[in-house]
């Protein structure tokens, strides 16, 4: 299942076949049928113009580890200015970008890395996730989050994050705002999801948290692509097969061929594989050290004096102490190998 395809097919079908009715909006004013259709068309147009990146689970896990190197682990108390300063300097490869990945796989990898715990039920509620970055305006950067619910259903973005820009065009995280999507929220109200103020507030707060935390993965991707190293491999492929495109043109579904043109798949390359192998080894090493209270890795102790309570002083020659380092571990985990 590819989320951006699901969105395009669903909204395209609606435009061809649906005439929605007016609905009460969150502000008490009616959301008109034409507003809803304009929203569908706007999302389709943005997807048609966007550069589409689909990250496999190894790629998104790798980018998440790079983010944690800057932002710190959840239990660390690093200032937000660390990651904000990093993100602020990242250049966008295009003005309109869609980034998609498997959220369940990402959280499974986070559990394996010891970042968090998740029950099987919690993991089962996670599906594809897509971010639409719009950097076309000279005054602001906007980000929207779409989430799959099933293979055929998705949750539209109820809020748009708007980040103002500094005079040199960089994001200014001291000046952000949230824009309510009236058509989306009206649809949620019609479904009865917002019977009172509390469910709506909780839903919006959860959405804000997911968007602001996870969108950083997108910036890590932009930075990695700009570096042009061998940590990531990209391949552009058609989003529709030749037969699918032919059928769409035959039945006049131009929105399908215009929106589902191509996407770029992102996988990890040799440098990223080495990074992930080293990280797994480091985690195993740290777990063993913590669980067994093992003695330190073998190292030299300089010559020194040892003084006893009775006044005796003994000269201790330089010597080795600790356990011999595991030769299978990358040296950057345990330091330089001890010489025999």
VOPAFI-48906 format. One record per residue (C-alpha): residue number from 1; residue in one letter; x, z, y. Coordinates in Angstrom, 3 decimals. Layout:
// VOPAFI-48906
+-----+-----+----------+----------+----------+
!   n ! res !        x !        z !        y !
+-----+-----+----------+----------+----------+
! NUM !   a !        X !        Z !        Y !
...
+-----+-----+----------+----------+----------+
***
This chain:
// VOPAFI-48906
+-----+-----+----------+----------+----------+
!   n ! res !        x !        z !        y !
+-----+-----+----------+----------+----------+
!   1 !   x !    0.000 !    0.000 !    0.000 !
!   2 !   x !    1.319 !   -0.972 !    3.445 !
!   3 !   x !   -0.432 !    0.862 !    6.263 !
!   4 !   x !   -0.020 !   -1.755 !    8.966 !
!   5 !   x !   -1.589 !   -4.353 !    6.671 !
!   6 !   x !   -4.517 !   -2.025 !    5.975 !
!   7 !   x !   -5.093 !   -1.502 !    9.700 !
!   8 !   x !   -4.892 !   -5.223 !   10.448 !
!   9 !   x !   -7.245 !   -6.177 !    7.631 !
!  10 !   x !   -9.740 !   -3.438 !    8.466 !
!  11 !   x !   -9.911 !   -4.089 !   12.222 !
!  12 !   x !   -9.863 !   -7.855 !   11.710 !
!  13 !   x !  -12.789 !   -7.565 !    9.309 !
!  14 !   x !  -14.654 !   -5.380 !   11.796 !
!  15 !   x !  -14.172 !   -7.926 !   14.579 !
!  16 !   x !  -15.490 !  -10.709 !   12.350 !
!  17 !   x !  -18.425 !   -8.842 !   10.853 !
!  18 !   x !  -19.306 !   -5.646 !   12.721 !
!  19 !   x !  -21.262 !   -5.006 !   15.886 !
!  20 !   x !  -20.860 !   -1.241 !   16.446 !
!  21 !   x !  -23.476 !    0.776 !   18.261 !
!  22 !   x !  -22.949 !    2.951 !   21.305 !
!  23 !   x !  -21.727 !    6.478 !   20.554 !
!  24 !   x !  -21.555 !    9.739 !   22.551 !
!  25 !   x !  -17.998 !   10.258 !   23.797 !
!  26 !   x !  -15.973 !   13.468 !   24.140 !
!  27 !   x !  -16.699 !   13.544 !   27.875 !
!  28 !   x !  -20.458 !   13.327 !   27.345 !
!  29 !   x !  -20.537 !    9.681 !   28.421 !
!  30 !   x !  -21.472 !    6.873 !   26.043 !
!  31 !   x !  -18.705 !    4.895 !   24.384 !
!  32 !   x !  -20.090 !    1.386 !   24.514 !
!  33 !   x !  -19.983 !   -1.137 !   21.701 !
!  34 !   x !  -17.719 !   -3.420 !   23.696 !
!  35 !   x !  -15.197 !   -0.608 !   24.256 !
!  36 !   x !  -14.920 !   -0.148 !   20.494 !
!  37 !   x !  -14.379 !   -3.846 !   19.913 !
!  38 !   x !  -11.764 !   -3.914 !   22.677 !
!  39 !   x !   -9.943 !   -1.063 !   20.934 !
!  40 !   x !   -9.875 !   -2.953 !   17.629 !
!  41 !   x !   -8.584 !   -6.065 !   19.375 !
!  42 !   x !   -5.966 !   -4.082 !   21.313 !
!  43 !   x !   -4.503 !   -2.557 !   18.141 !
!  44 !   x !   -4.432 !   -5.967 !   16.437 !
!  45 !   x !   -2.693 !   -7.528 !   19.458 !
!  46 !   x !   -0.089 !   -4.768 !   19.540 !
!  47 !   x !    0.655 !   -5.143 !   15.827 !
!  48 !   x !    0.909 !   -8.920 !   16.241 !
!  49 !   x !    3.501 !   -8.471 !   19.019 !
!  50 !   x !    5.413 !   -5.578 !   17.468 !
!  51 !   x !    8.575 !   -5.679 !   15.422 !
!  52 !   x !    7.515 !   -4.167 !   12.085 !
!  53 !   x !    9.962 !   -1.902 !   10.239 !
!  54 !   x !    9.102 !   -0.584 !    6.758 !
!  55 !   x !   11.470 !    2.184 !    5.606 !
!  56 !   x !   11.923 !    2.932 !    1.924 !
!  57 !   x !   12.116 !    6.611 !    0.932 !
!  58 !   x !   15.913 !    6.672 !    0.747 !
!  59 !   x !   16.231 !    5.204 !    4.238 !
!  60 !   x !   13.797 !    7.622 !    5.866 !
!  61 !   x !   15.401 !   10.560 !    4.058 !
!  62 !   x !   18.828 !    9.461 !    5.302 !
!  63 !   x !   17.578 !    9.128 !    8.890 !
!  64 !   x !   15.961 !   12.550 !    8.626 !
!  65 !   x !   19.291 !   14.095 !    7.604 !
!  66 !   x !   20.930 !   12.468 !   10.634 !
!  67 !   x !   18.219 !   13.986 !   12.811 !
!  68 !   x !   18.872 !   17.424 !   11.340 !
!  69 !   x !   22.581 !   17.078 !   12.115 !
!  70 !   x !   21.599 !   16.911 !   15.798 !
!  71 !   x !   18.437 !   18.997 !   15.901 !
!  72 !   x !   19.519 !   21.633 !   13.411 !
!  73 !   x !   17.742 !   22.996 !   10.348 !
!  74 !   x !   14.327 !   24.665 !   10.793 !
!  75 !   x !   15.848 !   28.154 !   10.639 !
!  76 !   x !   18.490 !   27.358 !   13.250 !
!  77 !   x !   17.827 !   28.180 !   16.876 !
!  78 !   x !   19.246 !   25.121 !   18.610 !
!  79 !   x !   17.919 !   24.252 !   22.069 !
!  80 !   x !   15.538 !   21.294 !   22.237 !
!  81 !   x !   17.870 !   19.799 !   24.818 !
!  82 !   x !   20.247 !   18.846 !   21.966 !
!  83 !   x !   17.882 !   16.357 !   20.351 !
!  84 !   x !   16.300 !   15.334 !   23.659 !
!  85 !   x !   19.697 !   14.433 !   25.074 !
!  86 !   x !   20.465 !   12.350 !   21.994 !
!  87 !   x !   17.118 !   10.546 !   21.993 !
!  88 !   x !   17.317 !    9.851 !   25.719 !
!  89 !   x !   20.385 !    7.648 !   25.227 !
!  90 !   x !   18.950 !    5.539 !   22.397 !
!  91 !   x !   18.170 !    1.895 !   23.228 !
!  92 !   x !   15.094 !    0.167 !   21.809 !
!  93 !   x !   15.710 !   -3.042 !   19.823 !
!  94 !   x !   12.333 !   -4.354 !   21.047 !
!  95 !   x !    9.734 !   -3.233 !   23.579 !
!  96 !   x !    6.984 !   -2.911 !   20.960 !
!  97 !   x !    7.879 !   -1.464 !   17.552 !
!  98 !   x !    5.993 !   -0.285 !   14.472 !
!  99 !   x !    7.799 !    2.070 !   12.064 !
! 100 !   x !    6.249 !    2.980 !    8.720 !
! 101 !   x !    7.296 !    5.139 !    5.771 !
! 102 !   x !    5.933 !    7.151 !    2.837 !
! 103 !   x !    5.330 !   10.664 !    4.195 !
! 104 !   x !    4.926 !   12.186 !    0.733 !
! 105 !   x !    8.332 !   10.907 !   -0.381 !
! 106 !   x !    9.914 !   12.255 !    2.800 !
! 107 !   x !    8.529 !   15.747 !    2.200 !
! 108 !   x !    9.563 !   15.664 !   -1.457 !
! 109 !   x !   13.091 !   14.924 !   -0.257 !
! 110 !   x !   12.877 !   17.722 !    2.320 !
! 111 !   x !   11.891 !   20.152 !   -0.422 !
! 112 !   x !   14.842 !   18.961 !   -2.513 !
! 113 !   x !   17.141 !   19.533 !    0.466 !
! 114 !   x !   15.874 !   23.096 !    0.805 !
! 115 !   x !   14.311 !   22.541 !    4.207 !
! 116 !   x !   10.816 !   23.649 !    3.241 !
! 117 !   x !    8.417 !   24.331 !    0.385 !
! 118 !   x !    5.311 !   22.309 !   -0.412 !
! 119 !   x !    2.754 !   22.723 !   -3.173 !
! 120 !   x !    1.694 !   19.740 !   -5.242 !
! 121 !   x !   -1.691 !   19.830 !   -3.502 !
! 122 !   x !   -0.060 !   19.723 !   -0.071 !
! 123 !   x !    2.126 !   16.817 !   -1.134 !
! 124 !   x !   -0.852 !   14.937 !   -2.561 !
! 125 !   x !   -2.469 !   14.924 !    0.891 !
! 126 !   x !    0.460 !   13.009 !    2.381 !
! 127 !   x !    0.455 !    9.197 !    2.423 !
! 128 !   x !    1.865 !    6.336 !    4.490 !
! 129 !   x !    2.538 !    7.103 !    8.143 !
! 130 !   x !    3.066 !    4.640 !   10.989 !
! 131 !   x !    4.296 !    5.024 !   14.576 !
! 132 !   x !    3.686 !    2.474 !   17.316 !
! 133 !   x !    6.314 !    2.705 !   20.079 !
! 134 !   x !    5.385 !    0.877 !   23.292 !
! 135 !   x !    8.271 !    0.579 !   25.751 !
! 136 !   x !    6.877 !   -2.325 !   27.776 !
! 137 !   x !    5.944 !   -0.334 !   30.873 !
! 138 !   x !    8.742 !    0.383 !   33.407 !
! 139 !   x !    7.143 !    3.772 !   34.120 !
! 140 !   x !    6.422 !    5.273 !   30.709 !
! 141 !   x !    7.004 !    5.140 !   26.961 !
! 142 !   x !    3.942 !    5.626 !   24.765 !
! 143 !   x !    3.827 !    6.604 !   21.096 !
! 144 !   x !    0.848 !    6.529 !   18.717 !
! 145 !   x !    0.632 !    7.906 !   15.185 !
! 146 !   x !   -1.530 !    6.377 !   12.446 !
! 147 !   x !   -1.878 !    7.999 !    9.012 !
! 148 !   x !   -3.199 !    6.653 !    5.728 !
! 149 !   x !   -5.931 !    8.677 !    4.034 !
! 150 !   x !   -6.263 !    6.509 !    0.911 !
! 151 !   x !   -5.026 !    3.043 !   -0.029 !
! 152 !   x !   -7.962 !    1.547 !    1.859 !
! 153 !   x !   -8.611 !    4.127 !    4.605 !
! 154 !   x !   -6.562 !    5.407 !    7.510 !
! 155 !   x !   -6.820 !    7.810 !   10.433 !
! 156 !   x !   -6.616 !    6.123 !   13.823 !
! 157 !   x !   -4.618 !    7.735 !   16.634 !
! 158 !   x !   -6.877 !   10.147 !   18.591 !
! 159 !   x !   -4.140 !   10.849 !   21.150 !
! 160 !   x !   -1.423 !    8.792 !   22.797 !
! 161 !   x !    1.801 !   10.513 !   23.840 !
! 162 !   x !    2.922 !    9.283 !   27.259 !
! 163 !   x !    6.530 !   10.014 !   28.264 !
! 164 !   x !    7.489 !    9.175 !   31.829 !
! 165 !   x !   10.775 !    7.401 !   32.537 !
! 166 !   x !   13.642 !    8.259 !   34.833 !
! 167 !   x !   14.747 !    5.682 !   37.445 !
! 168 !   x !   17.249 !    4.242 !   34.940 !
! 169 !   x !   14.481 !    3.722 !   32.360 !
! 170 !   x !   15.285 !    6.648 !   30.068 !
! 171 !   x !   12.590 !    8.979 !   28.632 !
! 172 !   x !   11.977 !   12.092 !   30.729 !
! 173 !   x !   10.831 !   14.788 !   28.303 !
! 174 !   x !   10.142 !   17.182 !   31.150 !
! 175 !   x !    7.204 !   15.004 !   32.159 !
! 176 !   x !    4.932 !   14.139 !   29.221 !
! 177 !   x !    1.168 !   13.925 !   28.861 !
! 178 !   x !   -1.451 !   13.189 !   26.218 !
! 179 !   x !   -4.112 !   10.521 !   26.672 !
! 180 !   x !   -7.330 !   10.931 !   24.698 !
! 181 !   x !   -8.550 !    7.814 !   22.851 !
! 182 !   x !  -12.277 !    7.985 !   23.617 !
! 183 !   x !  -13.310 !    5.446 !   20.978 !
! 184 !   x !  -11.373 !    7.200 !   18.207 !
! 185 !   x !  -12.587 !   10.682 !   19.100 !
! 186 !   x !  -16.181 !    9.426 !   19.402 !
! 187 !   x !  -15.921 !    8.098 !   15.843 !
! 188 !   x !  -14.667 !   11.464 !   14.587 !
! 189 !   x !  -17.546 !   13.183 !   16.375 !
! 190 !   x !  -20.045 !   10.821 !   14.755 !
! 191 !   x !  -18.624 !   11.766 !   11.341 !
! 192 !   x !  -19.331 !   15.412 !   12.125 !
! 193 !   x !  -15.695 !   16.493 !   12.083 !
! 194 !   x !  -15.888 !   18.117 !   15.502 !
! 195 !   x !  -19.033 !   20.256 !   15.208 !
! 196 !   x !  -17.478 !   22.832 !   17.513 !
! 197 !   x !  -14.546 !   23.180 !   19.878 !
! 198 !   x !  -12.241 !   24.927 !   17.383 !
! 199 !   x !  -11.983 !   22.083 !   14.804 !
! 200 !   x !  -11.263 !   19.581 !   17.571 !
! 201 !   x !   -8.575 !   21.770 !   19.129 !
! 202 !   x !   -6.940 !   22.404 !   15.736 !
! 203 !   x !   -7.029 !   18.705 !   14.863 !
! 204 !   x !   -5.431 !   17.680 !   18.150 !
! 205 !   x !   -2.785 !   20.398 !   17.937 !
! 206 !   x !   -1.838 !   19.335 !   14.401 !
! 207 !   x !   -1.673 !   15.699 !   15.474 !
! 208 !   x !    0.584 !   16.544 !   18.431 !
! 209 !   x !    2.903 !   18.501 !   16.169 !
! 210 !   x !    3.210 !   15.697 !   13.620 !
! 211 !   x !    3.796 !   13.039 !   16.258 !
! 212 !   x !    6.389 !   14.845 !   18.373 !
! 213 !   x !    8.401 !   16.078 !   15.377 !
! 214 !   x !    8.371 !   12.962 !   13.221 !
! 215 !   x !    8.736 !   10.311 !   15.925 !
! 216 !   x !   12.416 !   11.301 !   16.222 !
! 217 !   x !   13.029 !    9.423 !   12.950 !
! 218 !   x !   12.227 !    6.259 !   14.873 !
! 219 !   x !   14.903 !    6.984 !   17.453 !
! 220 !   x !   17.422 !    7.661 !   14.677 !
! 221 !   x !   16.559 !    4.233 !   13.246 !
! 222 !   x !   17.075 !    2.550 !   16.626 !
! 223 !   x !   20.456 !    4.264 !   16.994 !
! 224 !   x !   21.528 !    3.257 !   13.461 !
! 225 !   x !   20.480 !   -0.368 !   14.001 !
! 226 !   x !   22.383 !   -0.514 !   17.298 !
! 227 !   x !   25.537 !    0.823 !   15.612 !
! 228 !   x !   25.575 !   -2.239 !   13.298 !
! 229 !   x !   27.392 !   -0.373 !   10.535 !
! 230 !   x !   26.805 !   -0.553 !    6.789 !
! 231 !   x !   24.669 !    2.583 !    6.530 !
! 232 !   x !   21.408 !    0.603 !    6.679 !
! 233 !   x !   20.491 !   -2.770 !    5.211 !
! 234 !   x !   17.609 !   -4.795 !    6.657 !
! 235 !   x !   15.767 !   -7.822 !    5.366 !
! 236 !   x !   12.952 !   -9.709 !    7.055 !
! 237 !   x !   10.246 !  -10.947 !    4.699 !
! 238 !   x !    6.846 !  -12.625 !    5.220 !
! 239 !   x !    3.937 !  -10.195 !    5.234 !
! 240 !   x !    1.643 !  -12.764 !    3.592 !
! 241 !   x !    2.421 !  -14.965 !    0.632 !
! 242 !   x !    2.133 !  -18.721 !    1.085 !
! 243 !   x !   -1.189 !  -18.714 !   -0.794 !
! 244 !   x !   -2.573 !  -15.825 !    1.288 !
! 245 !   x !   -1.626 !  -17.529 !    4.568 !
! 246 !   x !   -3.186 !  -20.803 !    3.385 !
! 247 !   x !   -6.440 !  -19.053 !    2.443 !
! 248 !   x !   -6.564 !  -17.215 !    5.784 !
! 249 !   x !   -6.180 !  -20.482 !    7.725 !
! 250 !   x !   -8.777 !  -22.175 !    5.506 !
! 251 !   x !  -11.411 !  -19.580 !    6.395 !
! 252 !   x !  -10.455 !  -19.419 !   10.065 !
! 253 !   x !   -9.015 !  -15.906 !    9.968 !
! 254 !   x !   -6.404 !  -16.552 !   12.644 !
! 255 !   x !   -6.047 !  -12.832 !   13.364 !
! 256 !   x !   -4.640 !  -12.392 !    9.861 !
! 257 !   x !   -1.860 !  -14.968 !   10.158 !
! 258 !   x !   -1.063 !  -13.910 !   13.746 !
! 259 !   x !   -0.851 !  -10.193 !   12.932 !
! 260 !   x !    0.649 !  -10.288 !    9.442 !
! 261 !   x !    3.561 !  -12.606 !   10.177 !
! 262 !   x !    6.588 !  -10.725 !    8.862 !
! 263 !   x !    8.146 !   -7.291 !    8.531 !
! 264 !   x !   11.653 !   -5.889 !    8.157 !
! 265 !   x !   12.385 !   -3.703 !    5.133 !
! 266 !   x !   15.039 !   -1.017 !    5.661 !
! 267 !   x !   17.170 !    0.349 !    2.815 !
! 268 !   x !   20.346 !    2.388 !    2.756 !
! 269 !   x !   23.747 !    0.779 !    2.481 !
! 270 !   x !   27.106 !    1.990 !    1.114 !
! 271 !   x !   27.886 !    4.409 !    3.959 !
! 272 !   x !   24.465 !    6.060 !    3.719 !
! 273 !   x !   24.757 !    6.325 !   -0.076 !
! 274 !   x !   28.077 !    8.151 !    0.312 !
! 275 !   x !   26.528 !   10.440 !    2.915 !
! 276 !   x !   23.568 !   11.332 !    0.673 !
! 277 !   x !   25.809 !   11.869 !   -2.389 !
! 278 !   x !   28.012 !   14.223 !   -0.415 !
! 279 !   x !   25.028 !   16.092 !    0.966 !
! 280 !   x !   23.563 !   16.672 !   -2.514 !
! 281 !   x !   26.917 !   17.938 !   -3.751 !
! 282 !   x !   27.205 !   20.235 !   -0.752 !
! 283 !   x !   23.775 !   21.699 !   -1.417 !
! 284 !   x !   24.612 !   22.358 !   -5.081 !
! 285 !   x !   27.899 !   23.976 !   -4.076 !
! 286 !   x !   26.196 !   26.243 !   -1.536 !
! 287 !   x !   23.454 !   27.214 !   -4.010 !
! 288 !   x !   26.042 !   28.225 !   -6.616 !
! 289 !   x !   28.015 !   30.190 !   -4.046 !
! 290 !   x !   24.896 !   32.041 !   -2.884 !
! 291 !   x !   23.500 !   32.711 !   -6.368 !
! 292 !   x !   26.669 !   33.873 !   -8.107 !
! 293 !   x !   28.448 !   35.568 !   -5.207 !
! 294 !   x !   31.458 !   33.590 !   -6.398 !
! 295 !   x !   34.916 !   34.277 !   -5.027 !
! 296 !   x !   36.106 !   31.959 !   -2.269 !
! 297 !   x !   37.536 !   28.560 !   -3.033 !
! 298 !   x !   41.237 !   28.737 !   -3.899 !
! 299 !   x !   43.361 !   29.098 !   -0.764 !
! 300 !   x !   46.691 !   30.451 !    0.403 !
! 301 !   x !   47.013 !   34.000 !    1.781 !
! 302 !   x !   49.909 !   34.402 !    4.181 !
! 303 !   x !   52.602 !   37.043 !    3.639 !
! 304 !   x !   51.454 !   40.369 !    5.068 !
! 305 !   x !   51.815 !   44.163 !    4.903 !
! 306 !   x !   49.378 !   46.393 !    3.077 !
! 307 !   x !   49.130 !   49.996 !    4.318 !
! 308 !   x !   47.797 !   52.803 !    2.120 !
! 309 !   x !   46.185 !   56.086 !    3.175 !
! 310 !   x !   49.212 !   58.085 !    1.993 !
! 311 !   x !   51.412 !   56.196 !    4.458 !
! 312 !   x !   52.989 !   53.865 !    1.952 !
! 313 !   x !   53.586 !   50.297 !    3.220 !
! 314 !   x !   53.928 !   47.380 !    0.790 !
! 315 !   x !   55.070 !   43.868 !    1.662 !
! 316 !   x !   52.773 !   41.301 !   -0.032 !
! 317 !   x !   54.238 !   37.848 !   -0.555 !
! 318 !   x !   52.252 !   34.695 !    0.240 !
! 319 !   x !   50.015 !   33.812 !   -2.701 !
! 320 !   x !   46.903 !   31.933 !   -3.773 !
! 321 !   x !   43.549 !   33.588 !   -4.292 !
! 322 !   x !   40.014 !   32.460 !   -5.101 !
! 323 !   x !   38.649 !   29.953 !   -7.601 !
! 324 !   x !   39.983 !   26.462 !   -8.086 !
! 325 !   x !   37.801 !   23.932 !   -6.238 !
! 326 !   x !   35.544 !   21.701 !   -8.310 !
! 327 !   x !   37.398 !   18.398 !   -8.448 !
! 328 !   x !   34.101 !   16.475 !   -8.510 !
! 329 !   x !   33.086 !   17.714 !   -5.055 !
! 330 !   x !   33.900 !   15.555 !   -2.025 !
! 331 !   x !   36.776 !   17.202 !   -0.156 !
! 332 !   x !   34.771 !   17.493 !    3.062 !
! 333 !   x !   32.524 !   20.047 !    1.348 !
! 334 !   x !   35.164 !   22.551 !    0.308 !
! 335 !   x !   38.130 !   21.553 !    2.487 !
! 336 !   x !   41.383 !   19.909 !    1.430 !
! 337 !   x !   42.211 !   20.151 !   -2.243 !
! 338 !   x !   44.704 !   22.863 !   -3.093 !
! 339 !   x !   48.089 !   21.554 !   -4.192 !
! 340 !   x !   49.243 !   22.498 !   -7.691 !
+-----+-----+----------+----------+----------+
***
